[in-house]
């Protein structure tokens, strides 16, 4: 199951320190060995259902804290924590994280370097915003994640299709269904992994990212090094962004781009990073971000002492074309520096790239993770291992359907 492949390390870490009771939208499977109890609700984003489940668990147990690493549940879980009298960042701050239009407004108000941004609902409004900001532009849903619905437009001719692409994904949003038309930030993409406890933010790592060529923004690779030279440059901006949003407690994944060497905010995610970044941080520094998130949720100061100084990289596996997966495997013996290889599709599955209307869940084949003393070597090893992945895809017909999905 993909939740285990991307979040299994989080639950394992938390369960090593705490008794875990889970509220989930489906019957647990791989999670069972880590749980003391579980309540299944049809939709965890339904505040009434989530709150009722939380009250039931509070009657059974002396709850110390509650938190989530799932993007869609951030606001409901913050409200639940407040209802139960447990430590939490204010739901309003989580709402500001989830609605990127609100985030941009707060960044501007507090002087945090960000991108020019206009919230729109129609094609005509998008055209007016484009004339105001200028090309190239980025269009994105105001309340989504995982680069779903994010697209670049370089000319007025590209804007129509780009707005339709972003608007379709925006319609699935809960906190907002609007589309943002934004200034394109031209430069390398990075993220800053932050831990905030009682209003004080510690930056524990920088993640260097590799993204796909325009017009889409699929994340292809990440690398974390304990001694990254960007830490001093990015830390003040990350702290300012978290402070502007009103985040007081929790682990955040702060995305930026370096424009002419200076950091500009993309967004703040009020949760643990996806794509196994938390695992990379632990491999590189020894700092356990899931454990830190659990400690903070229980009102305890997290241990952020580094115990390692190395590097780790993840390489996402994508096909060259949409179609039917006919062959998939890894050639040869795994070296010690290959932490893991995971395949999230199997032979016979249909793969659909973003250019054909897909997303990371319909396109990504899997990932591999490598370690090394330095970032350059970790990335070189990841590229080396990726060349040993055997993939053969039969191209799909233009009208062939495929099932979609959304991140957990």
N, C-alpha and C positions, 0 to 999 in steps of 0.2 A: 504494500500500500504506500502511496506517495507521501502521506502524512508521516509515516515512519521513516521514510527515506530522507526527508528534509527536516523533521522535527523530533525524530526519535531520540537523538542525543540530548535534547532539551529535557524531555520527560525523564530520561534515565538519570540525568544530573540532579534534577529536583527531587526525585524519589529516593535518591541516595541520602538525602538530608532530612526529608519531611515525609509524613504520611500524606498521601495525595488522594483527594476526592475530586472527581471529574464531572463537569456538566458538558455534555457533548450532543451533537446533532445526529449521531448514528451509533449503533451498538458497538462498543469497543471490541477490538480484536487483539492486535499486537500490544495495546496499552495495558491489558489485564494484569500482567505480572507486576506492574508498577503501581497499581491502584488498591486503595482500601475500600473504596465505594465509588459508585457512578450513578448519575441520573441522566437519562436520555430525554431531550426535548426536541420537538419537531424542528424548531428554528431558534438557535441561540441568540439571534438578533432581535427576537421578540422579547421586549423588555419585561412584559408581564410574566411570560413563561420562564424566562431566566431568573427573575426575582423570586418566583414561587419555588423553583428548584433550589435556589440559594437558601431560602428560608427553611426548606426541608432539611438540607444538610446542616444548617446551623442548629436545628433542633436535635440532630443526631450526634453532632460533634462540637467540640470547642474550637471553632475555626480561628486560625491565626492570621490568615491573609487570603487574598484572591487576586489572580492576575491572568492575563492571556498573552500569547504570542501571535494570535490570529488577528489580522488587520481589521476584519469586518466586525469583530466583537469589542473593539477598544472602548467605544462609548458605553454600550450596555454594561460591560464589566466594571467600568469606573462607577457607574450609577449603582450597580449591585454592591460594590465595596462600600460606598457611602451609606447605602441603606442598612448594611450590616454593621456599620460602625468600625470598619477596618481601614487601614492605611491606604491611601490612593491619591494620585493626582486628580484634580477636579475634573469632573466630566466635561465641563466647558473647555478645558484645555485639550482634552482628547478630541472633542468636536472640532477644535481649531486645527488640530493635526490632520483630521480626516477630510476637512474641507479646505482644499488648497487655495481657494480664493480668500478665505479668512486668514490663512497663514500668510499669504502675500501682503494683505493689508496690515497685519501685525508687524511683519518684517519692516515694511515701509515706515510705520509709525515709530518703531524703535531703532531705526537707522541700521538695520541688518542688511548687508549687501545682497540683493536678490535680483530677480528678473522683472522687467516691465510686464504687466499682466492685465488682461481684461476678461471679465466673465461674460459669456454670451450664451444665447439660447437659439438663435436663428442664423441662417446663412448670411443674411443681410447684416446682422450685427457683427458676425465674424469678418466680413469684408470691411466694415467700418473700422474695426479694431486693427486689422492688418494695415490699413492706410495710416492709422495713428502710430503704430509701433514700427512698421517697416519690415521687409523681408531680409533674411530667412526667418521663419516663425516656427514655433512648436505649438501644436494643438493637443490638448489632453483632457480627459474627464476631470472634473474638479474633485471627485471622491472615488478614486479607484486605486489600484496597486499593481505591482509586477510589470510595469510598463505597458499594461493593457490599454489600448486605445490611444497611445502616444504616437504622434506622427509629425514629421517635419514637412513644411511647405515652403518652397523657394520662390514661387511665382504666383500671381493671381490665378493662373490657369490650374495650378495644383490645389488651390485652396478649397474648391468645391468638394473634390473627392476626400481631401484631408478632413474637412469638417464632418462629412458623412461618416467617416471611419471613427473619429473621436466621439461623435454624438451617439452612435450606436452603443458604444461601451458606456458612455455617460448615463444612458437610460437605465442602467443596472444599479446606479449608485443609490445609497440610502440617505446619506447626509446632504447630497446635492446631485442634481441631474444636469447641471450646466456644464458647458465646455469652456476651458480657459484658452485664450489666444495669447501666447507669450513670446517675448524676445528669445531668440535662440542664443544660448550661452555657448560660445565657441571655445572649447578647450577640453583638456583631459577630465574625465569624471572620476570622482573619489567619493568615499563615504567615511564618516567619522563615527566610531562606535563609542557611545557615551553612557555613563552611569550617573544618575542623579539621585541623591539621598538628602532629604530635608532641605532642598533648594540648592545644594552644592553639587556641581557637575564635575566629574572626572572623565577626561578623555583617555580611553585605554588602548585604542588602536586606530589606525588608518587603513582603509581598504582601497586599493587601486583597482579600477575597473576597466574592462575592455567591453565596448558595446559595438553592435552591428553598424554597418554603413547606413547612411540615410536612405529612405525616409523613416525607417523604424528604429527603435531603441532597445532591441533585444540584448540582454546582458549575456556576454559570451564567456567571460572569465573574471576572476577576482584574485587578488594576492594581498596577503597581510604579512608585514615584517615588523618585528618588535621594535627595531630602531629606525623607523621611517623618518626621513628628514623633514617631512611635511607636518609632523606633529605640532611643532611650535607655531607654524603658519596657520593651521586650521583650527587649533584649539580655541582661540578667542572668538572666532565667528560661530563655531558650534555652540559654545556656551551662551553667546548673545541670542542665538536663534531659540534655544531651549527656554531661556529666560523670557523672551518676547512672547512665547506661546503660553507661558504660565505653568510649565511642567515642573513639578516639585519632587517627584519620586518616580523612579523606574529606569529601564534601559531604553535608549533611543538609538536609532539608525539615521544619521543626518547626512543627506546627500548633497553634494556640491559639485560645481565645475570650476576649474582654474582658468580664468580668463585673463590673458596676459600675466599669468603667474599669481593672480589675486583670486581668493575664493569668493564665489557667488552662490547663494543658496538655491538649490533645486527644491528640496522639501525635507521636512522632519517627519520620520515615522516613529510614533510613540510606542515602539515595541522592539523586540529582538529582530535583528536583520534576518532575512531569508537566505536562500541559496547556500546554506551551511556556513555562513560567514562567522557565526558564533563558534563553530567548531574550528575554523581556521584561526580565530583569535586564541583559542585555548592551545592549539598546536604550536602557535608562534610565541605566545607570552605566558601560558599557564593560567591565565585568568579565565574563570568560569562564569560567563555571562548569564546563562540560565539560573545558576545558583544565586548569582547576585540579584537577579530579578525577583526570585522567590524570597530571598532574605529581606529585600526592601518591602515587598508586599506584606511581610510579617512584622514590619517595623524595626528590623534589625540592620545595623550597619554592615554592608557587604565587605568581604575581604578582596581587595583589588591589588594585592601584592604580586608583581610578576615573579614567576619562578622559572621562566625560560626566556631565551633571547635567540629566536631563529625565525623561520619564515614558512608559510604554507600557501598553496595556490589551489584553486578549483578551476577546472576547464569544463565548460558545458559542451555537450555533444549534440550537434544539429546535423540534419541531412543537407545535401546540396539542393534537393528538390522535394516538393511535396509528392506523396505517393504511398505505395504499399511497401512496408518493410519486409524484405525477403531474406536478408541475412544479417546477423548481429553477433559479435563475439569479440573476445580479447585474445590476441595472439602472443603466446609465450608465457614465461614464468614471471610473476609479479616481483619486482625488486622491493627491498625493505622500505624505500622512500615513497612507495606508492601506498598511501594510507587506505584508499578504497576506490573501487569502480562500481558504479550503480547504473543499471539500465531500468528506465521507467516505461519502456515499451518493449514489446516482444514481436517475434516474427508473425506477420499477418496483420499487424496494426496499420491503420491509416495515419499518415503524418501530414500535417497541414502547416505550412510556413505562414508568417504574418502577411507576406505579400499576396497570399491566396486567401486571406481572411482568417487565419489561425492565430494562435497565441503560444506562449511558452509550454502550455500543457498539451497542445496538439502537435507541437513541432519538436520540442526537446526530446532527445533520445535518452539522455541520462547525464552523468557527470563523472569525473574522476578527480581525486585530490592527491597532491604530492607535498612532500616536505623537503626542506633543505636549510643549510645555514644562512643563505641569503635569498632575497626575493628573486633576483635574476636567475639563480640556479633552480629555485622552485618552479618558476615559470617555464624554464627550459626543459625541466623534467616532465612537466605537464604536457608540453608540446610533444615531447618524445613519446610519452605514453599514449597520447591521442593518436599518433600515427600507427599504433598497434591495434587500434579498434577497427574491426572489420564490419563495414556497413554496406549494404546494397539495397537501394530503393528503386522500385519500379515506378516511374513517373505516373502521376494520376491524370485522369481526364479532367478538363477544365470544369465540368459540371458535376464532378463526383462529390457527394456530401461527406462530412465528417463530424463527429461529435465534438463539442467544445468542453470548456471547464473553467474553473477559477481556482486561484491558489488557496491553500489551507492556512 
